[in-house]
Structure formats: C-alpha cells, structure tokens
C-alpha cells in the first residue's frame, strides 16, 4: 500500500478485527540491502514478531497468526533453514515464561513432523504450559502450506466416509472446516502482508476467503506497533459484505 493508511476518527466506534494474520515478508531483502547474511534478517524479523505480539496485546486482538515458515521454504539453503529453526527455538525458550505471564497461549499449525526434535519439543512444551491462557491466542504457522492443509482435510474426510463415519451427502463447508488444523479457530478478519508483495503465498487459503487485506511497503524487520495500529484502522473503515449487495 503506497498511500497512507486511514486512521479511525477519535471517539467513533468502529469494528475491531478479532483475528489478525500476518505474512511476515522481507527478512532476506532487508539483510541483502545491508550486505548482511540472510540469517541476520531473520534475527531482526524475530524481534519484529515480538513487536507484533506486543501490538496485538495492546490493541486487545485475541487471535494473532504469524506465517513463520512455509512448506516451500524447505527448499532454501540448508544453512539458512537450520539457522532459522535455531532462532525459532531460541525465541520460544527465551521468551516463553514472559509470554505465559502476559496471558499468551501458543498454538502451532503446520507439518510439525518435519521439524527437528529440539524445536518440536520446545513448541510442544510452550503449547502445554500455556493452554489455560486466554488473553491472546498466538498461532505460529510453521512448516505450513494452505494447499497441503486442504488436501489433508480431504483425506481425513474421505477416510471417515469410507469407514462409514460420515455420510458423503452431508459434507458441507462446516464439515470440511472441522477437519482443518484451524477447526477451533475463528477465520482471520484481516491479513497483513509486508514488503510490498500482494499475494497469499499459500497461506490460510480456505480460512481467508472473506478476510480483508492490507499490504505494507515496509520490510518485516522494520515492522513496528504503529504499522499494526494503522492496519487495524484501515480494516475498521472497510465495509464487509461477504458477497452480499450493499444495503
């Protein structure tokens, strides 16, 4: 988005996004522009993720999903992937006690079997220890792909139908959604993508069917709480009709 984002007028009640999802894009470009290795950009990106969590807490947003690592990202150089996984594990282990104190619950969506044992166990410990928290549901999309998630749901439904547990004639959108990894989560109201790119990149393809989108020119390591607030203001000023004619 090149033009300044609109800011809600003071004192005017406007709708608030219940679930914000962010495609955190631009770490490698941020590093390249500074002549630094890609891992330096990912390290700064991890700090930006913390700022996004702070912003969600400050704005009272109860659900925040961060696209941390896609299935396609496994094709990147092994050194970069290994370094990024190490940063993710380090971030969870270093900051999770504070996150629990602040009422954050961690969840992960994605193919966790592909993660190394140390990271997988760190995620599982954080999930278990924060299960009772309700202030912010922080969802990390890690080793995640929207098409793979949809295909997995189709397989589970087909298996249940073959075993006689589901009548194929009763399968509808609600049935399908119950077999996704996000079955107990609200769909995102707002999807934010940084770095100026304007695509979903295989992120929450089913769930984002009626989401609003805000595209920011800022590279992810430079993302600040003000960008989060501005995106929420832009969302609040939009009319969501879900395919219906304006009334």
C-alpha positions in Angstrom: 0.0 0.0 0.0 1.7 3.2 -1.2 -0.8 5.7 0.2 -1.0 6.5 3.9 -3.3 4.2 5.8 -6.5 5.8 7.1 -6.8 6.4 10.9 -10.1 6.0 12.6 -11.7 9.2 13.8 -11.4 9.8 17.5 -14.5 8.8 19.5 -16.1 6.9 16.6 -16.8 3.2 17.4 -15.6 1.0 14.6 -15.4 -2.7 14.2 -12.3 -4.5 15.5 -10.5 -7.4 13.9 -10.9 -10.5 16.1 -8.2 -12.4 14.3 -5.2 -10.8 12.5 -2.9 -13.0 10.3 0.4 -11.7 9.1 2.6 -12.8 6.2 6.0 -11.7 7.6 7.8 -11.0 4.3 11.1 -9.2 3.6 13.7 -10.5 6.0 16.1 -11.6 3.3 15.7 -8.3 1.3 16.3 -6.3 4.5 19.6 -8.2 5.0 20.7 -8.0 1.4 20.2 -4.2 1.3 22.7 -4.0 4.2 25.2 -6.5 2.8 24.3 -9.0 5.6 23.6 -12.7 5.5 20.0 -13.8 5.3 20.1 -15.1 8.9 20.7 -11.5 10.1 17.4 -10.5 8.5 15.6 -13.5 10.2 17.1 -12.4 13.5 15.7 -8.9 13.1 12.5 -10.4 11.9 12.2 -12.4 15.2 12.3 -9.0 17.0 9.6 -7.7 14.7 7.4 -10.7 15.6 7.8 -9.8 19.3 6.6 -6.3 18.4 3.6 -7.7 16.6 2.7 -9.7 19.7 3.1 -6.6 21.8 0.8 -4.7 19.4 -1.9 -7.4 19.5 -1.9 -7.3 23.3 -2.0 -3.5 23.3 -4.9 -3.4 20.8 -6.9 -6.2 22.5 -6.8 -8.5 19.5 -7.5 -12.1 20.8 -6.1 -14.0 17.9 -2.8 -13.5 16.0 -1.4 -15.9 13.4 2.2 -15.4 12.1 3.4 -17.1 8.9 6.8 -18.1 10.1 7.9 -20.8 7.7 6.2 -22.3 4.7 6.5 -25.7 3.2 8.1 -24.1 0.2 10.8 -22.6 2.5 12.3 -26.0 3.0 13.8 -25.6 -0.5 16.1 -22.8 0.8 19.8 -23.4 1.5 20.2 -25.9 4.4 22.4 -23.4 6.3 19.7 -20.7 6.2 16.9 -23.2 7.2 19.0 -24.6 10.1 19.7 -21.1 11.3 16.1 -20.0 11.1 15.0 -23.1 13.0 17.5 -22.4 15.7 16.2 -18.8 16.0 12.7 -20.0 16.4 13.6 -22.5 19.1 15.7 -19.8 20.9 12.9 -17.3 20.7 10.4 -19.8 22.3 12.7 -20.9 25.0 14.0 -17.4 25.9 10.7 -15.5 25.9 8.0 -18.0 26.7 7.9 -17.5 30.5 7.2 -13.9 29.9 4.5 -14.7 27.3 2.8 -17.0 29.8 2.8 -14.2 32.4 1.2 -11.9 29.9 -1.6 -14.4 29.1 -0.5 -15.6 25.7 -1.4 -19.1 24.5 0.8 -20.7 21.8 -0.5 -22.9 19.1 1.2 -24.3 16.0 -0.3 -25.2 12.6 1.8 -27.0 10.0 3.7 -30.2 9.5 5.5 -30.5 12.8 6.9 -33.9 12.0 9.3 -32.1 9.6 10.8 -30.0 12.4 13.9 -31.1 14.2 13.3 -32.7 17.6 14.5 -29.7 19.7 12.2 -27.2 18.0 9.3 -29.6 18.0 9.7 -30.3 21.8 10.1 -26.6 22.5 6.8 -25.9 20.7 5.0 -28.7 22.5 6.2 -27.5 25.9 5.0 -24.0 25.2 1.7 -25.2 23.9 1.1 -27.4 27.0 2.3 -24.8 29.5 0.1 -22.0 28.0 -3.1 -23.9 27.4 -5.0 -22.1 30.1 -4.2 -18.6 28.8 -6.9 -16.6 27.1 -5.7 -13.1 26.6 -4.0 -13.8 23.2 -4.0 -16.9 21.1 -0.7 -16.8 19.2 -0.7 -19.2 16.3 2.6 -19.9 14.6 2.2 -21.3 11.0 5.4 -23.3 10.8 6.2 -25.8 8.0 2.8 -24.8 6.8 1.1 -24.8 3.4 -2.6 -24.0 2.7 -2.9 -26.5 -0.1 -1.4 -29.2 1.9 -3.7 -28.5 4.8 -6.8 -28.7 2.5 -5.5 -31.9 0.9 -5.0 -33.3 4.4 -8.6 -32.4 5.4 -9.9 -34.1 2.2 -8.0 -37.3 3.1 -9.4 -37.3 6.6 -13.0 -36.8 5.3 -12.5 -39.5 2.6 -11.2 -41.9 5.2 -14.2 -41.2 7.5 -16.6 -41.6 4.6 -15.0 -44.9 3.6 -15.3 -46.2 7.2 -19.0 -45.2 7.3 -18.5 -42.4 9.9 -19.6 -39.6 7.5 -22.4 -39.7 5.0 -20.9 -38.1 1.8 -24.2 -36.4 1.1 -23.9 -34.4 4.3 -20.5 -33.0 3.7 -20.6 -29.2 3.5 -18.3 -26.3 4.3 -18.8 -26.7 8.0 -17.9 -30.4 7.8 -14.8 -29.5 5.8 -13.7 -26.7 8.2 -13.9 -29.1 11.1 -11.2 -31.2 9.5 -8.7 -28.4 9.1 -5.9 -27.6 11.5 -7.8 -24.4 12.4 -11.0 -26.2 13.4 -11.5 -24.4 16.7 -10.2 -21.0 15.5 -12.1 -18.1 14.0 -11.3 -17.3 10.4 -8.9 -14.3 10.0 -10.7 -10.9 9.7 -7.5 -9.2 8.5 -4.5 -10.4 6.6 -1.4 -8.1 6.6 1.5 -8.7 4.3 4.7 -6.7 4.5 7.4 -5.9 1.9 5.1 -4.6 -0.8 4.2 -8.0 -2.2 0.5 -8.6 -2.9 -0.3 -12.3 -2.8 -1.3 -15.0 -0.2 1.7 -17.4 -0.9 -0.3 -20.5 0.1 -1.3 -19.1 3.5 -4.7 -19.9 5.0 -6.3 -20.4 1.6 -9.6 -21.7 3.0 -9.8 -19.5 6.0 -9.0 -16.2 4.3 -11.9 -16.4 1.9 -13.6 -13.3 3.3 -10.6 -11.6 5.0 -9.7 -8.0 4.4 -6.1 -7.4 3.1 -3.6 -4.7 3.9 -0.3 -4.6 2.0 2.5 -2.7 3.5 5.7 -1.5 1.8 7.7 -1.9 5.0 10.1 -4.9 5.2 9.2 -7.2 8.0 12.3 -6.4 10.2 11.1 -2.7 10.2 7.6 -3.6 11.2 6.5 -1.6 14.3 3.5 -1.3 16.6 2.3 1.7 14.6 2.0 -0.4 11.4 -0.2 -2.8 13.3 -2.4 0.0 14.6 -2.6 1.6 11.1 -3.7 -1.7 9.6 -6.4 -2.1 12.2 -7.6 1.4 11.5 -7.8 0.6 7.7 -9.7 -2.6 8.5 -12.2 -0.7 10.7 -13.1 1.7 8.0 -14.0 -1.0 5.5 -17.5 -2.3 4.8 -17.5 -6.1 4.9 -20.4 -7.6 2.9 -19.4 -11.2 2.5 -20.7 -11.2 -1.1 -24.0 -9.5 -0.4 -25.1 -6.3 -2.1 -24.6 -3.1 -0.2 -27.7 -2.3 1.9 
